Amino acid sequence: MRALVTGGAGFIGSHLVDALVARGDEVRVLDDFFTGSRANLNPAAEVYEGSVADEELARRACEGCEVVFHLAAHKAVLRSVEHPLPTDLANTHGTLTVLEAARARGVRRVVYASSSSVYGGTAPVPTREDAPTVPRSPYAVSKLAGEHYCRVYHELYGLETVSLRYFNVYGPRQRPDGAYAAVVPLFLRALLDGDRPVVHGDGHQARDFTYVTDVVDANLRAASAPASRCAGRVYNVARGVETSVLELLAAAARVAGVEAEPEFAPARAGDVRRSRGDAGAAARDLDVRCEIDLETGLARTLDALRRHG
């Protein structure tokens, strides 16, 4: 199979590229390296450098591909609050551009990376896909818009689309540097450096942490599941386990073998209070089961951080 991975130099995308290459697929990567890293690139992948919002480039990248995994995005909630227009260009317009390119080039299926942030923290917990969506940041709005575009392209044009709502993905290659770094690499880096990890808010806000290889597996299964079962639909990708930020810090400290004394800071704009996914639909339709427990995932992430920085 020939596949295109947009955002294939990023954290999740590069792991997906590695998995596709390992099973013998011909892989293309479309990435502008805004947040992705050339160090993440698999040397077997063909690289198209530029924005997913570039119509001509997207069409060239999609030429001859059977499946497009669309992971390219401006991902940080806080960045989207501070810079909403670039977020919308990359996420909303970029998704529409990729869908149109896929349609024009006869791609069979587009697997779209969405986010649990579309729920906005108001839905019942655990949260099913039919819960109300009340996004609380420009990033979440853009991800929900992309889901609707995927559904419409399936209904209007017959393009097979599957949208996956990721719940707090973590793992190796997730960068601990920068103003918009995620909580897991920030905690691990601080613990390794002997610093006090910063906890925003009171630390009792809860998340459903999902290890990156489980997310990669969900993408692969979403690409091959029967269209009659999943095309045009959206699925949670989650372990279904709720962990508070303070519990996460305690688990990270146990794995690192150190004591953790947090430093508290104001809550971040756009953050939700609780997040936990009901992954029953993904198990039923895609045979997806997220199986890596938190401490195992943290240990693997910590090992990669020690080895590669």
C-alpha positions in Angstrom: 0.0 0.0 0.0 1.1 3.5 -0.7 0.2 5.9 2.1 0.6 9.6 2.9 1.1 10.7 6.4 0.6 14.5 6.9 2.6 15.6 9.9 4.8 12.6 9.5 7.8 14.3 11.1 5.8 15.0 14.3 5.5 13.1 17.5 2.6 10.8 16.6 3.0 11.0 12.9 6.6 9.8 12.9 5.7 6.7 15.0 2.9 5.9 12.5 5.4 6.3 9.6 7.8 3.9 11.3 5.0 1.3 11.7 3.9 1.6 8.0 7.5 1.3 6.8 8.1 -1.7 9.1 5.2 -3.6 7.5 6.4 -2.9 4.0 4.2 0.0 2.9 5.4 2.7 0.6 5.2 5.9 2.7 5.1 9.6 1.9 5.4 12.4 4.4 3.9 15.9 4.0 5.3 18.3 6.7 6.3 21.9 7.0 8.5 21.2 10.0 6.8 23.9 12.1 6.6 21.6 15.0 7.9 18.3 13.5 11.6 17.4 13.5 13.7 16.1 10.7 15.4 13.9 13.2 12.1 12.0 13.5 11.9 11.2 9.8 12.2 7.6 8.7 14.8 7.5 5.9 12.6 5.2 3.9 9.8 7.8 3.6 9.5 10.2 0.6 9.2 13.7 1.9 7.0 16.6 0.6 8.0 19.7 2.4 5.4 22.4 2.8 2.0 23.3 4.3 -1.1 21.1 4.1 -2.9 24.3 3.2 -1.0 24.3 -0.1 -3.5 22.9 -2.6 -1.0 22.0 -5.4 1.4 20.4 -2.9 -1.4 18.4 -1.3 -2.5 17.1 -4.7 1.0 16.0 -5.6 1.5 14.3 -2.3 -1.9 12.4 -2.6 -1.2 11.2 -6.2 -1.3 7.4 -6.3 -2.0 7.0 -2.6 -4.6 4.5 -1.3 -4.8 6.0 2.3 -4.1 9.4 3.8 -3.4 9.6 7.5 -4.0 13.3 8.2 -2.2 14.2 11.4 -0.7 17.6 10.5 -2.0 20.3 12.8 -1.1 23.2 15.1 -1.8 21.1 18.3 -1.4 23.1 21.4 -4.5 24.5 23.1 -2.7 27.4 24.6 -1.0 28.3 21.3 -4.4 28.4 19.7 -5.7 30.7 22.4 -2.8 33.0 21.7 -2.6 32.6 17.9 -6.1 31.6 16.6 -5.6 32.5 13.0 -2.6 30.3 12.2 -4.3 27.5 14.0 -7.4 27.8 11.9 -5.4 28.0 8.7 -3.4 24.8 9.4 -6.2 22.8 11.1 -9.5 23.8 9.4 -8.4 25.0 6.0 -5.6 22.5 5.9 -8.0 19.6 6.6 -10.3 20.8 3.8 -7.4 21.1 1.4 -6.3 17.5 2.2 -9.8 16.1 1.8 -10.2 17.9 -1.6 -6.8 16.7 -2.7 -7.7 13.1 -1.7 -11.0 13.3 -3.5 -9.4 14.7 -6.6 -6.7 12.0 -6.7 -8.9 9.0 -6.0 -7.7 8.2 -2.5 -9.7 5.4 -0.9 -9.7 6.5 2.7 -8.7 9.4 4.9 -8.0 8.8 8.6 -8.3 12.1 10.4 -6.6 12.9 13.8 -9.2 14.7 15.9 -9.1 15.4 19.7 -11.0 14.8 22.9 -10.9 18.6 23.4 -14.0 18.8 21.1 -16.1 17.7 24.1 -15.1 20.8 26.1 -15.3 19.1 29.5 -19.1 19.4 29.7 -20.0 15.9 28.6 -20.7 13.0 30.9 -17.7 11.0 32.0 -16.8 8.5 30.6 -17.6 10.3 27.4 -19.1 8.6 24.3 -18.9 9.9 20.8 -22.6 11.0 20.8 -22.0 13.3 23.8 -22.5 17.1 23.2 -19.5 18.9 21.8 -18.7 22.3 23.4 -15.2 23.2 22.3 -13.5 25.7 24.6 -10.5 26.7 22.5 -9.8 27.7 18.8 -7.8 24.4 18.6 -10.8 22.4 19.7 -13.1 24.3 17.3 -10.8 23.6 14.4 -10.7 19.9 15.2 -14.5 19.7 15.4 -14.7 21.5 12.1 -12.4 19.0 10.5 -14.6 16.1 11.7 -17.6 17.7 10.1 -15.7 18.2 6.8 -14.7 14.5 6.9 -18.3 13.4 7.4 -19.6 15.7 4.6 -16.9 14.5 2.2 -18.1 11.0 2.8 -21.8 11.8 2.5 -21.4 14.1 -0.6 -18.5 12.5 -2.5 -18.2 9.0 -1.2 -14.7 9.5 0.1 -14.2 7.0 3.0 -13.3 9.0 6.1 -12.7 7.9 9.7 -12.1 10.5 12.5 -10.2 9.5 15.6 -10.6 11.6 18.8 -7.3 11.1 20.6 -7.2 11.4 24.4 -4.0 12.9 25.8 -1.4 11.0 23.8 2.1 10.7 25.3 5.3 8.8 24.6 8.8 9.0 23.1 9.6 12.0 20.8 7.1 14.2 22.5 9.1 17.3 23.1 9.7 18.6 26.7 10.9 22.0 25.5 9.0 25.1 24.5 6.1 27.1 25.9 3.5 24.7 24.6 5.0 21.4 25.7 2.6 18.7 27.1 2.5 17.7 30.7 4.1 14.2 30.5 7.4 15.3 28.9 7.5 18.4 31.1 7.2 16.4 34.3 9.7 13.8 33.2 12.3 16.4 32.1 11.9 18.3 35.4 12.3 15.1 37.4 15.4 14.1 35.5 16.9 17.6 35.9 16.1 17.8 39.6 13.6 20.7 39.2 10.2 21.1 40.7 7.5 20.1 38.2 5.0 22.9 37.5 1.4 22.0 38.0 -1.1 24.4 36.5 -4.3 24.8 38.6 -4.8 22.6 41.7 -3.6 19.4 40.1 -7.0 17.6 40.5 -7.9 18.1 36.9 -8.0 14.6 35.3 -7.0 13.2 31.9 -7.2 9.9 30.1 -3.6 9.3 29.1 -3.1 7.2 26.0 0.3 5.8 24.9 1.5 6.6 21.4 1.8 3.0 20.1 -1.9 2.4 20.9 -2.8 5.4 18.9 -0.7 4.2 16.0 -2.5 0.8 16.1 -5.8 2.6 16.1 -4.8 4.5 12.9 -3.8 1.3 11.2 -7.0 -0.5 12.1 -9.1 2.6 11.1 -7.4 2.4 7.6 -8.4 -1.2 7.0 -11.8 -1.7 8.8 -14.7 -2.3 6.5 -16.2 0.9 5.1 -19.7 -0.4 5.9 -18.9 -0.4 9.5 -16.9 2.9 10.0 -16.9 5.2 7.0 -18.0 8.8 7.9 -17.9 8.0 11.6 -15.9 9.3 14.6 -14.3 7.2 17.4 -12.6 7.8 20.7 -9.1 6.5 21.1 -8.6 6.2 24.8 -7.7 3.7 27.6 -10.8 4.7 29.6 -8.8 5.4 32.7 -9.0 8.8 34.5 -5.8 10.1 36.1 -5.4 13.4 37.9 -2.4 15.5 37.2 -1.1 15.0 40.7 -1.5 11.2 40.3 0.4 11.4 37.0 3.2 13.3 38.8 3.3 10.6 41.5 3.5 7.8 38.9 6.3 9.7 37.0 8.3 10.1 40.2 7.9 6.4 41.0 9.2 5.5 37.5 12.1 7.9 37.8 12.9 6.8 41.3 12.9 10.3 42.8 10.7 12.5 45.0 8.5 15.1 43.4 7.6 18.4 45.0 5.3 20.3 42.6 5.3 24.0 42.1 1.8 25.3 41.5 0.9 27.9 38.8 -2.3 29.4 37.5 -4.6 27.2 35.5 -4.2 27.4 31.7 -6.8 29.1 29.5 -8.9 26.5 27.6 -8.2 23.6 29.9 -11.0 21.2 30.8 -11.6 19.8 34.3 -12.1 16.1 33.5 -11.5 13.9 30.5 -12.1 10.2 30.1 -13.2 8.4 27.0 -15.6 5.5 26.4 -13.7 3.5 23.8 -16.5 0.9 23.3 -17.3 2.0 19.7 -13.7 1.7 18.6 -13.4 -1.7 20.1 -16.6 -2.8 18.4 -16.1 -1.3 14.9 -12.3 -1.1 14.6 -11.1 -3.8 17.0 -9.1 -1.1 18.8 -8.0 -1.6 22.4 -5.6 0.7 24.1 -3.6 -1.7 26.4 -0.5 0.1 27.6 -0.9 1.1 31.2 0.3 4.5 32.5 3.4 3.3 34.4 4.6 1.1 31.5 4.1 4.0 29.1 5.9 6.4 31.4 8.8 4.0 31.8 9.2 3.7 28.1 9.0 7.4 27.6 11.5 8.1 30.4 13.9 5.6 28.9 13.7 7.3 25.5 14.2 10.7 27.1 17.3 9.5 28.9 18.7 7.9 25.7 17.9 10.6 23.2 17.1 13.8 25.2 
